[in-house]
C-alpha cells in the first residue's frame, strides 16, 4: 500500500528506486535536489514544507501530500527529475517515457 495517496490522510507514498552504475553508491543522494510532478501538482526536495523527501539510505523518495492534494481520484505516472551540477538540465528518473516506477493511485 505504499503507492496510494489517501486524500485527507497522512499516509506517505514511498517510491522505491533500484540503482546501478553511476547512482549505485549514493542513489538519490547523487542529486542536489529532486522534483516530482504528478498531474498539475509539483513538489521539490528543496521545498520547506517537506512534502517530498529522500530516505536516509537514498533509495526511496517519500511523498506526503494526502492532506493537501487536490488531485482527482485516479492513477498517475509521476515525473521524477534529479538536478545537480553534473545534471544541470535534469536527469529523468521516471516519466511517461521512462517508466521505472508503478503508477500512484489517488483515492
C-alpha positions in Angstrom: 0.0 0.0 0.0 3.0 2.3 -0.5 1.8 3.8 -3.8 -1.6 5.1 -2.7 -2.4 8.7 -1.8 -5.4 8.7 0.5 -7.0 12.1 0.4 -7.3 13.7 3.8 -4.9 11.3 5.4 -1.2 11.3 6.4 -0.2 8.1 4.6 3.1 8.7 2.7 3.8 7.3 -0.8 7.1 5.6 -0.8 8.7 5.4 -4.3 11.4 2.8 -4.2 14.3 3.0 -6.7 16.9 0.5 -7.6 20.2 1.9 -8.9 23.3 0.6 -10.6 26.1 2.3 -12.5 26.7 6.0 -11.6 24.0 6.1 -8.9 24.6 2.7 -7.2 26.6 4.1 -4.3 24.6 7.3 -3.4 21.2 6.6 -5.0 19.0 9.7 -4.9 21.6 11.5 -2.8 23.6 11.8 -6.0 21.4 14.9 -6.8 21.3 18.3 -5.1 17.6 18.2 -5.3 14.7 16.3 -6.9 11.4 17.4 -8.3 8.3 15.3 -8.7 5.3 16.3 -10.8 2.0 14.5 -10.7 -0.7 15.8 -13.0 -0.8 19.6 -12.3 1.0 19.4 -8.9 4.7 19.8 -8.4 7.0 19.2 -5.4 10.7 19.5 -4.7 13.0 18.2 -2.0 14.1 21.9 -1.7 10.6 23.0 -0.5 10.4 24.0 3.1 7.1 22.0 3.6 8.9 18.7 3.4 6.1 17.1 1.2 8.9 15.4 -0.8 11.9 13.9 1.0 14.7 11.4 0.3 15.1 8.5 2.7 18.3 8.2 4.7 19.7 5.5 2.5 18.9 7.5 -0.7 17.0 4.7 -2.3 13.4 5.9 -1.6 11.6 9.1 -2.4 8.8 9.9 0.1 5.7 11.9 -1.0 3.4 13.0 1.8 0.5 15.0 0.2 -2.7 13.2 1.3 -3.7 16.1 3.5 -3.1 18.8 0.9 -3.6 17.4 -2.7 -6.4 18.5 -4.9 -5.8 15.6 -7.4 -8.9 13.9 -8.6 -9.3 10.2 -7.9 -7.3 8.1 -10.4 -3.9 6.7 -11.4 -0.9 8.8 -12.2 2.6 8.3 -13.5 4.9 10.7 -11.6 7.6 12.6 -13.4 10.7 12.5 -11.2 13.8 14.5 -12.2 17.1 14.9 -10.3 19.3 18.0 -10.6 23.0 18.5 -9.8 25.9 20.4 -11.3 26.6 17.2 -13.4 22.9 17.0 -14.4 22.0 20.8 -14.5 19.3 20.2 -17.2 17.9 17.4 -15.1 18.1 13.6 -15.2 14.8 11.9 -15.7 14.3 9.1 -13.2 10.7 8.4 -14.0 8.2 9.7 -16.6 5.6 8.6 -19.1 8.6 7.9 -21.5 10.8 6.2 -18.9 8.7 4.1 -16.6 10.7 2.8 -13.7 8.0 3.2 -11.0 4.5 1.9 -10.8 1.6 4.4 -11.1 0.4 6.3 -8.0 -3.2 5.8 -7.1 -5.2 8.7 -5.5 -8.3 7.7 -3.6 
